[in-house]
Structures are given as structure tokens and as C-alpha cells.
């Protein structure tokens, strides 16, 4: 076997043994190759690379925002863990370091601005969040598809991509179509597609479309998205030991800020990363309604790894596809096990399970079943909007996303053994 995952449990004793690397060839625009060439030359003659000291990142955000009140400073542990893990890998180029620096400074700047809003308008924290809907499941299992269908609800409150990039100031319903942040988000989408063209066929980012909660968690630096975007295995291990209650409390505060002047009922949210925090999610949102989608891990993993390799290639000089496959096999198996454990002590009425093949076969019927289960309204207008969206967004509209287990050194028998507990759990429930 090309890759063997030993000690399949999710505890500290688990380990991954890999054979020879399988190197990816990340996309490199000409200007990036030139920048990296110049940066590499300067480094060889002793000129320092862009510095990533946490204190410098904090200071840069304060200068950009013109603010200094962080609220509590617990997030700084996550910032330091992320920076240390990024530096430890040592496989980034000049642009990659600049990209990572901007990612951190932007998140810190948002945090300062959010805190300023909460300081000036403490009544924001009285904004109700009633029966929010959370969609989760393994990545690449149809969570985006179902989420965007659910967001056709004219009375619901979707989380839009441009809002996640800049939640402050609190958006207004009246200017939701003309907010200047939409234009800035479109520019960022264009840059992302230029840096990693393969992403577009796998996951369409659109400035004014519904998007995952990931960027909101990133403002607190305890965020699974960081382990997806960057090659930071040390940070991922650190994340496994973190209590997620505070990240979910901070998510709630951000949702209150976003709905303060733009209400909707219910919030329509989604992120595969919620698998790791269902217990914390329900502690903070006790009336939450949670949809979990189930898809065969043998189909999920190569698709996920293909997307991750494209994203990590933005900042990394070396993307080992074999190590990526082993890393995500372990991480995703842990996610399913976290969810199984959390659901064992949770109210079953808070959950609705969806099989991926059923979702594809009857997406409108799936939405109807979800809304009926949780008591959300369903009418002819919603159905007509969903059918129009389906007609305008056929599968593979933006290209075919091609991948295979072999690309990432994955063996189906090994993967099935690592997901044995999840397979047994889903089989018992008829998925």
C-alpha cells in the first residue's frame, strides 16, 4: 500500500506513515514567479524575508483600523499557534509569506472593528438569534448545494461572502445590494481565481452569494479553516485540544452584529467544520436546527484533497499530495467521530440527516423534508425560487472537478478501516 494510517484511533497515539512524496505543481502567474525569484535572491544574500512576528501583526492591524481595544485577548494564543506552525513548516515562498501576513492582519483588523461596534452599541448583544439552521457534514458532501438552495427562502437570513470578509460596520437591509464591500469582495474573488484557477471548478466563490461561517471563526484564530488554507499540521494538533465554546460565543456575537440592522428569520448557515463543535454549538445555540449530510468518504477525500492542494499552493512551495491525503483522512475521520460522540448526548430532534445520493436525486424534496422536520414554513414561492436556481446552476457549470484516490496516495481499504466507526454509525441509520 502506498499510504498506511496506523493506530486508527483519533487520540494522541495515532500516526501517519507515508511513502515517497507525490509533488503537486501549483499554479504560478508570471508576476508571482518574478516576485519569488527576487525574494529568494535577496534571502540568499542575507536580506530578511517578510517578518511574521505576532506582535508585529497585532500592531499592523491597530494601525490599519486606527483602533486598539481587542476586548479580551484570548484569541492571541491562537494567533501565536498559527504563526508558529506556519514558520515551522518552512516551505513557503516570498508571496506566500505576504499572503499569510495579509490574511492575519485582515482578520485582526476585523476583530478590532467588531469590538468597536460592540463598545459603541452594546444593544447589539440583545439582538435575538432564533432557531438558526446549521448545515454540516464532511466537506464535498453537498453542503454548499443544500445551503444555497435553502437560502432561496425569501424570509431567511443567509450569511453572504462579502459580509464574512468585513462584518463591520453592521450592514443595513436597505443597502444590501449596493454596499461598497461587495465591490471589494469581487476584487478578492478575482485575485483568488487568478492565484489558483482550479478552485473555481471545485467551489464557486461569489461576492454576494451565501458562504460558510469559516471567515467569522477566523477572526478568533481558533478556526479549522486555517488548517485547510495553510500547511500547518502543528496548529491542527493544537486545535484538537481547544475548547470551542468561546469560538461559538464569538460567532453568535458576530451574527448579532450582522442581523442588528438586517434581521431575518432564521439564520441559514453552513460549514463542515461544525462537525468538530456540535456540543459547543448546541450549548451556545440551544434551539439550533442541524442538518448533517452523509457521503461516502472514498468520494469525499480525493475531492477535498484536490481543492486543498490548489489552495495551499498559493502560499507553499511544496505541496506533497501523499501527505495531504493522509492528513485529511485523519482529520476528517476525527470530525465524524466528534459528531458521533456529540450526538450521543444531544436531543435527536435537533438533527436531520440527509444522504448525499438522496439530495442529488431530489433536492427540492430534501429541502421540503428538512423544513417540515424543523417546522420552518414551506410555500409555492420558495419552491419556485429553488427550481429557478437549479435551472440556472446546473452541475459542472464552472467546469468539471477531476480527482482520484491514487492522486493522493490513498488506498480504499485503508480509508475504509479509518472510517469504520462512521460507516457503522451511518449504516445503522440507513444512509
Helices and strands as residue ranges (DSSP letters): E 3-6, E 15-18, H 30-44, H 54-65, H 75-89, H 94-120, G 122-126, E 133-137, H 143-150, E 157-158, H 161-165, G 173-175, H 180-195, H 199-202, H 214-218, H 224-229, H 233-240, H 245-260, E 267-270, G 272-277, H 278-284, E 289-294, H 297-312, H 321-344, G 348-350, E 351-355, H 356-361, H 363-374, H 380-392, G 406-408, H 412-418, H 420-428
